[in-house]
Amino acid sequence: MIKNDLYLKALRGETVERPPVWMMRQAGRYLPEFMALRDKYDFFTRCQTPELAAEITVQPIRRFPLDAAILFSDILVVPQAMGIDFKMVESVGPWLETPIRTMEQVQQIEVPNVEDTLSYVFDAIELTLLKLDNEIPLIGFAGSPWTILCYCVEGKGSKAFDIAKSFCFRNPEAAHLLLQKITDTTIAYLKRKVEKGVSAVQVFDSWGGMLSPEDYQEFSWKYINQIVEALSPLTHVVVFGKGCWFALEEMTLSKVSALGVDWTIRPEFARVLTNHTMTLQGNFDPARLNSTPETIKKMVNEMIERFGKDRYIANLGHGILPNIPLENAEAFIRAVVDWKPN
Ligand code: CP3
C-alpha cells in the first residue's frame, strides 16, 4: 500500500483534507542537483540509464513534500523505439535529421517489441519504486500520438507545427497510418509500465491546441481515446491537452480519471465544461512562479478555492521553467500542503 495516497484519492473522486500537489517537469533544470548530472551525461543517456533516471526522478521528492513522483524520461523515447532517430541538441531541443514526410517512410516504420526496445524505462521504474519505498505514487507517461507526429514530421520544435499540419491535410492516409503505429506502440508501452508498478499514466498532448476542434477529433482525440480505452481497465489515465479546452466536454465522456488544464481557462469554466464530475489537474501559469513567494501563496489559495478541494490535483498549467528560484517552487508546493479550509 502507498502511504500517501492523496493523489490516488483525488483520481478516484474521493473526499480529501487538501488537494494533492505535483509539478509537471518537476525533475528538471531549476534543480541544481539536476544540472550537476546534466553536466556529466547527455539527455538521452540520462533517460536510458536506469540508475540516473531513477535518481533524477527522486531529486525533487527529496527537496519538497510532493504527493506524486513522475518518472524521468521523455515522450520521444517512443518514436526512438520505433526506429526514428531523435537527438537532443543543445539550444535546439529535439532534432530529427530526416523528418517523416512521405507514405514510403511511414510504411517502413515498425511497431517494435517494447519489452526489448524500452527495457531501460521498465528497469528505471523498478529502481525508482525501490527508492520511493511506497511513500508516494509513481506516475508513468507518454506523449499523445498527435504530439509525437508533430516532432516526427517537423523534425524539431516549432511555434505552430505548420509542416506537421500540412502533412496531415495533404496526406491523411499516411498521417493516420503513422498515428496508428504510434498509438499501438504507446498502448503496449504504457501497459508494461502499469505491470511494472506505476500507479497512473498521463498522456501529454502538448500540441493538441494547434488544431481546430474538428481536426482535433480526427488527428488527436481519436487516438488518445484508443489509449484511454486500452489503459483505463488497468489503471488511472490522465489526459493533459495544452490549449485543448474546446475538447474538455468530449473528453469528459471518456474513461479518463482526470483531465489536465492549462492557465488560459478559468477554473469555473473548466468545471462547467467537465460537468462538475471530473477530477481536474492544473493550472497555475508556470511563469507566475516568478512572482514573490507571498504572491504565489495567495494565488495558490485562490486557485484551490476556485477549483474546490475535492476532485482536484494542484499542478502547473504546463512544465516548470528552468529559471524558477527554488524558494518559489517550494512556496507553490507548501501553499497546497498547508492549505486549510476557510
Ligand atoms: O515531468 C517530469 O519531470 C518528467 C520528465 C519529462 C521530461 N519530458 C524531461 C525533460 C516529461 C514528462 C517530458 C515530456 C515531454 N517531452 C513533452 C510533453 C510535456 C511538455 O512539456 O509539453 C514534450 C513536448 C517533450 C519533448 C521535449 N523534451 C522538449 C520539447 C524538450 C525541451 C528541449 C529544450 O532544450 O528546452 C525536452 C527535453 C527535456 N525533457 C528536458 C527535461 C527535464 C530538458 C532538457 C535537458 O535536461 O537537457
Boltz pocket constraint, residues with backbone or C-beta under 6 A from the ligand:
constraints:
  - pocket:
      binder: B
      contacts: [[A, 23], [A, 24], [A, 25], [A, 26], [A, 27], [A, 28], [A, 29], [A, 38], [A, 43], [A, 70], [A, 71], [A, 72], [A, 73], [A, 74], [A, 75], [A, 76], [A, 88], [A, 89], [A, 91], [A, 92], [A, 93], [A, 94], [A, 141], [A, 143], [A, 157], [A, 204], [A, 206], [A, 319]]
      max_distance: 6.0
